[in-house]
Amino acid sequence: MTDRTNNRVMIAAASSGCGKTVITTGLLEVLKRKGVSPVSFKCGPDYIDPMFHRQVLGIDSLNLDSYFLPEEGIRELVARHPGGCAVIEGVMGLYDGTSVSDIKGSGYEIAKMTSTPVILVVDAKGAGRTIASVIKGIAADDKDRLLRGVILNRISPHFYEKLRPFLAKELEDAGMDIKILGGIPRDECMQLPSRYLGLTMPEETDNIREKISLMADHVEKFCDIEAILKIAQRAPEIVTEGIRDVPPKSAEQIVSIAVAKDEAFCFYYRENLRLLENLGVKIVYFSPMHDNAIPEGVSGILIGGGYPELHLKALADNESMKRSVKAAIDAGMPTLAECGGFMYLHETIEDKTGAKYPMVGAVKGSCRYSGHIAGLGYLQIRECGKEDSYDFYSHLAGMRGHEFHYYESTYDGGDAVLYKPSSDETYRSMIAKGGSLWGFMHLYYPSHPEAMEAFVRAMNKWNDHQRQRKEMEL
């Protein structure tokens, strides 16, 4: 079938650090002001950049990742997230991905899959005529002629006025239909603070709404917004085979899962939660930092990634919550814990000074800051040799995800065989226990829905056991 998707454009860059996120966020705010009803996407497995998109739009930004989903899945994600104009933020440099020999995993691959026009952001600081060579060199590899515009970032207005006609002529003489769309001067409002895992989260930035407004003012003043919209309107229709969703369950089939969500735990893919909901799971949020216990009546727990290391005292001081989580795990409640959530389940977490903070204690080990990247890249679960009465682990083979962490554990398990495509190696990691799965790996559920169907069955089975036990006690 054919789905008429929104007009769309990708904001890509010559390299990381050129200002993609700031310009994307500012552009989204400008389009919102103009009543265009924008939506957004982020290439790759990034959690934080989409948070800035959400600050503007109030709705989730979706991740487009070709390691997680095949091409048809990528196209369907775009097709079912319509708006007046979609802005897709790229990843690293335009052609950078999982290999130096091809475009796999790159923003350009996503643009090609979705036939999306590309606007290239080039950091012009400290450069002059060479900028023309950079743009022409990048355009020379654009075999599908997707590159349609260029924004020069961190360039003085005076120099931009001198450079622009020269660039336009150079591109025209080279037979390249690429428009010079703007030159954004260097300004404090166009800078975002960062830490070892990337940008700090929007909630940590003082006066974030005011800052986004200033970003938008800058983008609107120094870029040709109408020309950008015309480029977006040139995006062709996306033809898909149709949206293949799991049909929603009836009310009597619904079970509830407690999902940790606060300042410490906030890394969740919207498509992960959406899949759980379609499988008949009610999402009930709770805060390990601020609440006294996990919500009543739940049949499972999900503790995602985030920055627990920045909130160790608050997490350690909440004794009642730690007891509640530990009691649920000891009772056999199916639990998923990823990266930061996995760290929280340990006996202790050390801060950078070596001070230890007591955590849940379900994992007999400690986490500490390694001072370097302890895990980075895509992963796939090849097998999980554990047996469980819920029949969850036998369905895990095929689940994909990624890891990115500086902390390491004295016991990160060995129950699953993980495959690392970047090195073509396998190794054992993760803890599989009583229908639960814990580890540093961030899972992307739609990459292998069968595993999540098995996890939901495990929650239902656990729920039935608890009901039967209570009936026997009566």
C-alpha positions in Angstrom: 0.0 0.0 0.0 1.0 3.6 -0.3 1.2 5.9 2.8 1.4 9.6 2.3 4.1 10.7 4.7 4.8 14.2 5.9 7.2 16.4 4.0 10.7 15.7 5.3 14.3 16.7 5.4 17.4 15.4 7.1 19.8 17.6 9.0 23.2 15.9 8.5 26.8 17.1 9.0 30.3 16.8 7.7 31.4 15.4 11.1 30.3 15.1 14.8 30.3 18.3 16.7 29.2 20.5 13.8 25.9 21.6 15.5 23.3 19.1 14.2 21.4 18.9 17.4 21.3 22.6 18.1 20.2 23.4 14.5 17.7 20.6 14.4 16.2 21.7 17.7 16.1 25.4 16.7 14.5 24.4 13.3 11.8 22.4 15.0 10.9 25.3 17.2 10.8 27.6 14.1 8.5 25.2 12.2 6.3 24.9 15.3 6.0 28.7 15.5 4.9 28.7 11.8 2.2 26.2 12.5 3.8 23.5 10.3 3.2 20.8 13.0 6.6 19.2 12.8 7.6 15.7 13.9 11.2 14.4 14.4 13.4 11.4 14.1 17.0 10.7 15.2 19.3 8.4 13.2 21.1 5.8 15.3 20.6 4.5 18.9 20.9 7.9 20.6 18.7 8.6 23.6 19.6 12.2 24.5 19.3 14.1 21.2 15.6 13.1 20.9 15.0 14.5 24.4 15.8 18.0 23.0 13.3 17.3 20.1 10.7 16.4 22.7 11.3 19.6 24.6 10.1 21.5 21.5 7.3 19.2 20.3 5.9 17.6 23.4 5.8 14.3 21.6 8.4 11.6 21.2 11.1 11.6 18.6 11.6 8.1 17.0 14.9 6.5 16.4 15.8 5.2 12.9 18.5 2.6 13.0 19.2 0.1 10.3 20.9 -2.3 12.7 17.7 -2.6 14.7 15.3 -2.7 11.8 15.3 -3.7 8.1 14.6 -1.1 5.4 10.9 -1.8 5.3 10.7 -1.3 9.1 12.5 2.1 8.8 10.1 3.2 6.1 7.1 2.2 8.1 8.3 4.1 11.2 8.4 7.3 9.1 5.1 6.5 7.4 3.2 6.1 10.7 4.6 9.2 12.3 3.1 11.9 10.1 3.1 15.6 10.6 3.3 18.8 8.6 7.1 18.3 8.2 9.5 15.7 9.5 13.0 16.7 10.5 15.4 13.8 10.8 18.6 14.4 12.7 21.6 12.5 11.3 24.4 10.8 13.2 28.1 11.6 13.2 29.2 12.6 9.6 26.8 12.0 6.8 28.5 8.8 5.6 29.7 7.6 9.0 28.3 4.3 10.3 29.3 0.9 11.4 32.0 0.4 8.8 34.6 2.6 7.0 34.0 0.7 3.8 30.3 1.3 3.2 27.4 3.5 4.4 25.8 0.8 6.7 24.4 2.5 9.8 25.0 6.0 8.5 22.6 8.9 8.2 23.0 8.7 4.5 21.7 5.1 4.5 18.6 6.3 6.3 18.2 9.1 3.9 18.5 6.7 1.0 16.0 4.2 2.5 13.5 6.9 3.0 14.3 9.1 -0.1 14.8 12.1 2.2 16.5 15.3 1.0 19.6 16.1 3.0 20.8 19.5 4.3 24.4 19.4 5.3 25.7 21.4 8.3 29.4 22.4 7.9 31.4 23.9 10.8 33.0 26.9 9.1 35.1 28.0 12.1 38.7 28.5 11.1 38.1 27.7 7.4 37.7 29.7 4.2 37.8 28.7 0.6 38.5 25.1 1.7 34.8 24.9 2.7 34.0 24.6 -1.0 36.3 21.6 -1.4 34.7 20.0 1.7 31.2 20.4 0.3 32.1 19.3 -3.2 34.0 16.3 -1.8 31.0 15.2 0.2 28.6 15.8 -2.7 30.8 13.7 -5.0 29.9 10.6 -2.9 26.2 11.5 -3.0 25.3 8.8 -5.6 21.6 9.2 -5.1 21.6 13.0 -5.4 20.0 13.5 -2.0 22.1 16.5 -0.9 20.0 19.6 -1.5 21.3 22.3 0.8 24.1 23.5 3.1 24.1 25.5 6.3 27.4 27.0 7.4 27.7 27.1 11.2 30.0 29.2 13.4 30.7 31.7 10.6 30.9 35.5 10.9 28.1 37.3 9.0 30.7 39.5 7.2 32.7 36.5 6.0 29.5 34.6 5.1 28.4 37.4 2.7 31.8 37.2 1.0 31.9 33.4 0.8 28.3 32.7 -0.2 28.4 33.8 -3.8 31.7 32.0 -4.3 30.3 28.8 -2.9 27.1 29.1 -5.0 29.1 29.5 -8.2 31.5 26.7 -7.3 28.6 24.3 -6.8 26.8 25.5 -9.9 29.9 25.1 -12.0 30.3 21.6 -10.6 26.7 20.8 -11.8 25.5 20.3 -8.2 21.9 21.4 -7.3 22.8 22.4 -3.8 21.5 25.6 -2.2 23.4 27.7 0.3 20.7 28.0 3.0 22.4 30.1 5.7 25.4 31.1 7.7 24.9 30.9 11.5 27.3 33.0 13.5 29.0 31.6 16.6 26.9 32.5 19.7 26.6 31.2 23.3 22.9 30.4 22.7 24.0 27.8 20.0 26.1 25.8 22.5 25.0 22.9 24.6 26.9 21.5 27.6 28.2 17.9 27.4 29.6 15.1 29.5 31.3 11.8 28.9 28.3 10.1 27.3 27.4 13.1 25.1 25.2 16.1 25.6 23.7 16.7 29.1 20.0 16.1 29.2 17.6 19.0 28.6 16.3 18.9 32.2 19.8 19.7 33.4 20.2 22.8 31.3 19.1 26.0 33.1 16.2 27.8 31.4 16.1 25.2 28.6 12.9 26.6 27.1 14.4 30.1 26.9 17.6 28.6 25.4 15.6 26.7 22.8 13.7 29.9 21.9 17.1 31.7 21.4 18.3 28.8 19.2 15.2 29.2 17.1 15.6 33.0 16.8 19.1 32.4 15.6 18.1 29.7 13.1 15.2 31.8 11.8 17.3 34.9 11.4 20.3 33.4 9.6 18.7 30.6 7.6 16.3 30.6 4.7 13.4 28.7 6.3 11.1 28.9 3.2 13.9 27.4 1.1 14.2 24.6 3.7 10.5 23.9 3.5 10.6 23.8 -0.3 13.4 21.2 -0.1 11.3 19.2 2.4 8.3 19.3 0.1 10.3 17.7 -2.7 10.5 14.4 -0.7 8.6 11.7 -2.6 5.9 9.5 -1.2 7.0 6.4 0.8 5.6 3.2 -0.5 5.3 0.5 2.2 3.8 -2.9 2.5 1.6 -1.6 5.3 2.0 -1.2 9.0 2.4 -4.5 10.7 1.4 -4.0 14.3 0.5 -6.5 17.0 -3.3 -6.0 17.5 -4.1 -4.4 20.9 -5.3 -6.8 23.6 -8.6 -6.8 25.3 -8.9 -5.4 28.8 -8.9 -8.8 30.5 -5.6 -9.7 28.8 -3.8 -6.6 30.1 -1.0 -6.9 32.7 1.0 -4.0 34.2 4.7 -3.3 34.2 6.4 -0.8 36.5 8.7 1.3 34.4 11.4 3.4 36.3 11.3 7.0 35.1 13.0 9.9 36.8 16.2 11.9 36.7 18.3 8.8 37.1 16.5 6.5 34.7 15.1 8.0 31.5 16.6 6.1 28.5 13.7 4.5 26.7 12.9 4.0 23.0 9.3 4.9 22.4 9.0 1.9 20.1 9.9 -0.4 22.9 7.1 0.9 25.1 4.7 0.9 22.2 5.4 -2.7 21.5 4.7 -3.6 25.1 1.5 -1.7 25.0 0.4 -3.5 21.8 1.2 -6.8 23.5 -1.3 -6.1 26.3 0.9 -4.4 28.8 -0.1 -1.3 30.8 2.8 1.0 31.5 2.9 2.3 35.1 5.7 4.8 35.8 7.5 5.0 39.1 10.6 6.8 40.5 13.3 4.9 42.3 14.5 8.2 43.6 11.3 9.7 44.9 8.6 7.0 45.4 8.4 4.7 48.4 7.8 1.4 46.5 7.0 0.0 43.1 3.4 0.4 42.1 0.9 -2.1 43.4 -0.6 -4.7 41.1 2.3 -4.9 38.6 3.5 -8.1 37.2 6.9 -7.0 36.0 9.6 -4.3 36.3 11.6 -2.4 33.7 14.5 -0.3 34.8 16.1 1.4 31.8 19.4 3.3 31.4 20.2 6.8 32.4 22.5 8.4 34.9 22.2 6.7 38.3 25.8 7.7 39.0 24.7 11.3 39.2 22.1 10.6 41.8 23.7 8.0 44.0 22.9 9.6 47.4 19.2 10.0 46.6 19.0 6.4 45.3 20.9 5.0 48.2 18.9 6.9 50.8 15.6 5.6 49.5 15.7 2.4 51.5 12.0 1.6 51.2 12.2 1.6 47.4 15.3 -0.6 47.4 13.5 -3.1 49.7 10.5 -3.0 47.4 12.4 -3.8 44.3 14.5 -6.5 46.0 11.4 -8.1 47.4 9.7 -8.2 44.0 12.8 -9.8 42.4 13.1 -12.3 45.3 9.5 -13.2 44.7 10.3 -14.1 41.1 8.7 -11.1 39.4 10.1 -10.9 35.8 12.4 -7.9 35.5 14.4 -6.2 32.7 17.3 -4.0 33.8 19.4 -2.3 31.2 22.7 -0.4 31.8 21.9 2.1 34.5 19.1 0.0 35.7 21.5 -3.0 35.9 23.9 -0.9 37.9 21.1 0.0 40.3 20.5 -3.7 41.1 24.1 -4.1 42.3 25.1 -4.2 46.0 26.9 -0.9 45.6 27.9 1.8 43.0 31.2 3.7 43.5 31.4 7.3 42.5 34.5 8.8 40.9 36.1 9.4 44.3 35.7 5.7 45.3 32.9 6.3 47.8 30.4 3.4 47.8 26.7 3.8 47.9 24.4 0.9 48.7 21.9 -0.1 46.1 19.3 -2.9 45.7 21.6 -5.8 46.2 20.0 -8.3 43.8 23.3 -8.5 41.9 26.2 -9.7 44.1 28.7 -7.2 42.9 29.7 -3.6 42.6 29.9 -1.0 39.8 32.7 1.6 39.5 33.7 4.3 37.0 36.4 2.9 34.8 37.7 6.2 33.5 37.3 5.0 29.9 34.7 3.6 27.6 34.0 0.1 29.0 31.5 -0.9 26.4 30.6 0.6 23.0 28.7 -0.6 19.9 25.9 -2.7 18.6 25.2 -6.1 20.0 23.0 -9.1 19.3 22.0 -11.9 21.7 23.0 -15.2 20.0 21.7 -17.5 22.7 20.8 -17.7 26.3 21.5 -21.1 27.7 19.6 -20.7 30.9 16.4 -22.7 31.5 13.4 -21.0 33.1 9.8 -22.1 33.9 8.5 -19.1 31.9 10.2 -20.1 28.6 11.5 -16.6 28.1 15.2 -17.3 27.6 14.8 -19.7 24.7 13.3 -16.8 22.7 16.0 -14.3 23.2 18.3 -15.3 20.3 18.0 -12.6 17.7 17.4 -9.7 20.0 19.5 -6.6 19.0 20.6 -3.6 20.9 23.7 -1.6 21.8 26.0 -0.6 24.7 27.7 2.6 25.7 29.0 2.9 29.2 32.0 4.0 31.3 31.0 2.1 34.4 32.0 -1.6 34.8 30.7 -4.3 37.1 32.6 -6.9 39.2 29.9 -9.3 38.1 28.1 -8.7 34.8 27.1 -12.3 34.3 27.7 -14.9 31.6 24.3 -16.3 30.9 23.9 -15.0 27.3 26.2 -15.2 24.3 26.5 -11.7 22.8 27.7 -11.0 19.2 29.6 -7.8 18.5 29.3 -7.1 14.7 32.1 -4.4 14.7 34.7 -7.1 15.7 32.8 -10.2 14.6 33.4 -11.6 18.1 31.2 -13.3 20.7 31.4 -13.2 24.4 29.4 -14.2 27.4 27.6 -11.5 29.5 24.2 -10.6 31.2 22.4 -12.2 34.1 19.4 -14.4 33.4 17.6 -15.3 36.6 14.0 -16.4 37.2 12.5 -15.0 34.0 14.5 -11.8 34.3 17.3 -10.4 32.2 19.9 -7.8 33.4 23.0 -6.4 31.8 24.7 -3.4 30.2 23.0 -4.0 26.9 20.2 -1.6 25.8 17.6 -3.8 24.0 15.6 -2.7 21.0 12.4 -4.8 21.4 11.0 -4.4 17.8 14.2 -6.0 16.5 12.9 -9.3 17.9 9.3 -9.1 19.0 9.1 -12.8 19.8 11.3 -12.3 22.8 9.0 -9.6 24.2 6.0 -11.8 23.6 7.7 -14.4 25.7 8.4 -11.9 28.4 4.8 -10.8 28.5 3.8 -14.4 28.8 6.2 -14.7 31.7 4.5 -11.7 33.4 1.1 -13.3 32.9 2.3 -16.6 34.2 3.8 -14.9 37.3 0.6 -13.0 37.8 -1.4 -16.3 37.7 0.9 -17.9 40.2 0.5 -15.0 42.6 -3.3 -15.1 42.2 -3.3 -18.9 42.9 -1.1 -18.5 45.9 -3.4 -15.9 47.4 -6.4 -18.1 46.7 -4.8 -21.0 48.5 -3.9 -18.8 51.5 -7.6 -17.8 51.8 
